[in-house]
């Protein structure tokens, strides 16, 4: 928020409707990548691409433009350096008439050839180890970190390629009640051991 005050840019709220979870929105985007954040520059983040899941890109690093003005995008500071993400992105093909201000070049709509990340659906997933979490499938609207079982990246890859179903994603993202019960029983058992005066 401090950067907005420093640049004189007001933060108007965007008025988009929820477009769906990642499973629903990713197919309509230009590029789906997995990567890590190199740096934040103004309202953009530079992403080092680890893997292209769908689409084509000819660079190892790309710039992804985030929220400023009333653009329906998440804030850049939600994606700190070294964090890893899977993102479904749109390519910037042309700029709106007021998309660039020479007085604040680091805060703009973006540059032609770069990408932007929409805030109007589950367009990004947190990527840790070899699993993803986030608004993947059937999650509540606007929930960015819903309670779910992490889903293996291999299953997400298969889904994006059209080799796995939405139901398979949904099943993988549900917590296993039997596993939860086993974990609770184990914790109870361990507490019993710790309270045993003879142990």
Secondary structure as GFF3:
##gff-version 3
##sequence-region A 1 199
A	DSSP	alpha_helix	2	7	.	.	.	ID=ss1
A	DSSP	alpha_helix	22	25	.	.	.	ID=ss2
A	DSSP	three_ten_helix	26	28	.	.	.	ID=ss3
A	DSSP	beta_strand	31	41	.	.	.	ID=ss4
A	DSSP	beta_strand	44	54	.	.	.	ID=ss5
A	DSSP	beta_strand	61	65	.	.	.	ID=ss6
A	DSSP	three_ten_helix	76	78	.	.	.	ID=ss7
A	DSSP	beta_strand	84	91	.	.	.	ID=ss8
A	DSSP	three_ten_helix	102	104	.	.	.	ID=ss9
A	DSSP	beta_strand	115	116	.	.	.	ID=ss10
A	DSSP	beta_strand	124	128	.	.	.	ID=ss11
A	DSSP	beta_strand	131	134	.	.	.	ID=ss12
A	DSSP	beta_strand	151	152	.	.	.	ID=ss13
A	DSSP	alpha_helix	153	160	.	.	.	ID=ss14
A	DSSP	alpha_helix	166	173	.	.	.	ID=ss15
A	DSSP	alpha_helix	177	195	.	.	.	ID=ss16
###
